[in-house]
Amino acid sequence: QFNQFGIEIIGESDPIVDVQSILIMYKILQELGLKELIVKINSIGDDNCRPTYRKDLVKYLRSKKTSLCGDCQKRMKTNPLRVLDCKNEKCQQVLLEAPQSVDYLCDECKKHLKDTLEYLDELKIPYSLESKLVRGLDYYTRNVFEIESTRSAVVLAGGGRYDNLAKVLGGGEVSACGAAAGIERIINEMKETKNKPMLKDVPDIFFTQIGPLAKKKSLPILEELRSAGLKVGESFGKSGLKDQLGKASRLGVKAVIILGQKEAINEKILIRNMKTSKQVEVKQEDIVKELKKILKEK
């Protein structure tokens, strides 16, 4: 069993959408602290140009049949493009001289790939054109890609365009592309590189509460603070003040709000300035003004 997350962009055929899929996945991996990345990309053509490529690939593979592993001899009959995925050393040697899909692309597919690579150049995303990359799924058309760790050679995310999938499933012709990433692979890579994710929008304020009534009153106050444009963190699932303050300390917030039973009843709230360690009690209606004052301090 494994877990993954993904994105799908449906109804758009422009290659910029392919690049958006790549960019989103690439940025997510970067935000998780993974920096040593490369995009591997190929085009496997469409219904106009792929049949000729497939025919020539099968012809070549048949001439080398005895050098292929047993699995690839079967794949050659059912889905010859899957042979390109094989990691067997003998098969890899055979594939060195195999026809390449990019040499068979029609004008439209060539332009689609060319535009994609130019967008990647503009974004300064490192990539390599991989003639044997097919992603192994029959429904892909044109661009297929993988994002690989250059450190470990592990594929962390992958995807491509699948303009024919809706039609195959009984629907109309709908352009689409998407990508998915393996959560376990990403976690393992993060552990091995000892990288921590880049935290953005770290809260300036941390909201703590003690007791059932305080917890109940916390939500509307939290919404008021966020509506005022304040970045507020919380850990309402924890009931102990020590645990909540510990998290606030780790986040390095400038102020901590403490709402206890007494304060909830009296409609007051405690605000602790984490820089000066001073703590004041204010009316709940004055909380935004008081917090903004603390945040302005240098």
Secondary structure, DSSP 8 states (H G I E B T S, - for coil): ---EEEEEEES--SHHHHHHHHHHHHHHHHHTT---EEEEEEE---TTTHHHHHHHHHHHHHHTGGGS-HHHHHHHHH-GGGGGG---HHHHHHHTTS--GGGG--HHHHHHHHHHHHHHHHHT--EEE-TT--TT-TT-EEEEEEEEETTT--EEEEEEE-TTHHHHTTS----EEEEEEEHHHHHHHHHHHT------S--SEEEEE-SHHHHHHHHHHHHHHHHTT--EEE-TT---HHHHHHHHHHHT-SEEEEE-HHHHHHTEEEEEETTT--EEEEEGGGHHHHHHHHHH--
